[in-house]
Amino acid sequence: MSGQAAVEVPVAEIVEERKTRQAKKPKRQPRYNVILWNDEDHSYAYVMVMLQELFGHPLEKGYLLATEVDTAGRAIVLTTTREHAELKRDQIHAYGKDSLIANCQGSMSASIEPIEEE
């Protein structure tokens, strides 16, 4: 019997340690929104195709986001980690001008902003 007690103590400690380790959740990276800003130099078609190519959004979602940008002045096109948000913002800035608009000067404006954690 005394041999069994010696085995139970380490097993109990191991079980408790595992419970403690499992209870600790990894810290989640802060989330950021990628914001697309309105201007009068880009067509709905440009926005829809850009969102499809850069974000994989279907054209229907691209249309809804283009409408939101046009009416509200901005739209959240993605929520992700900071590094990914920075990449997507930079891709929007590098996308190029709208060939359907004669006086278009270049790409649309975008920014990132941290979201409030609950």
N, C-alpha and C positions, 0 to 999 in steps of 0.2 A: 504494500500500500504506500509506503513512503516514496518509492520510485515513481509512482503515479502522480503524487503531489508535486514532485520536482518537475515533471513534464507540464503540468497544468499551468504553472505560474508563467513560464515563458510563452505558452500558447495564448494565455489571457492577455499578456502584454502585447503580443503581436496583433491580436484581434483589435485591441483598443487603439493601437497605433494606426492600423489600417482605417478604422472608423474616423479617427482624427484627420488622417490624410485625405480621405474621401470627402469629408465635410468642408475642407478648404477648397473653394472653387477658384480656378485661375482668374486673375483679374482681367476683365474685358477691356480691350483697347477703346479709348474714347471714339465716338462716332461723329462724323462730319457730313453736312449736307453740301452737295454741289448745286449751286444756284446759277441758273441761266437768266440773264437780264434782257429786257426788251430794248429794242431800238427800231427805227423805221427803215433800216437798210437791208432787211432780210425777209424773204418770203416764207410762207408756211411750208412750202415744198422743201426749201433749204433746211429748215429746222427739223422737219420730219425725217429727211434722209440722213442728216447729221446724227440725230439721236439713234437712228437705226444702225448706222455704221459704227459709231463710237460706243454705244451702250447696249446695243442689241434689242432696243425697244421695237416692238411691232409698229407699223405705220399708224395704226389706230391710236396707240398710246402716244406716239409722236404728235399726232394731230391734237389730242387732248392737251398735251403739254405746251404745244405752240399756241393754242387758244388761251391757256392760262397765262403764258408769258405776255401775250398781246393784251389781255384784259386786266391782269393784276400787276403787270410790270416785271414779274419774276416768276420762276417756277423751280421747285426742287426736282432735279432730274435723277439724283442718286444719293443714297445715304450709305456711307462706307467708312473705312479707316482713313486717317489723315493722309497717309502716303498715297493711297489709291485715289482719294478725292483730289489731291494735288495733281496727280497724273491726268485724271479726267478733265480737270479745269484747264491744264496746259494743252491737252488735245483739242479742246474746244477753241482755245486761242489760236492754235496752229491750223485749224481746219480749212481756212481760206475764205475768200469772198464768195458772195452769192452771184453766180453768173446770170441769174434772171433779173437782177436789179442793176440798171445801168450805172448808177452813181455809188454803188456799194464800195466802201473803202477797205473792207477786210472782214475778219472773223467776228463772231458775236462775242459779247463780254460774259464772263463767268467768274464766280468767286466761290470760296468755301467758307463755311461757318460751323462752329461746334454746335452740337445739339445739346439740349438740357437733359441730363441724366436724371431719371426718376428714382 
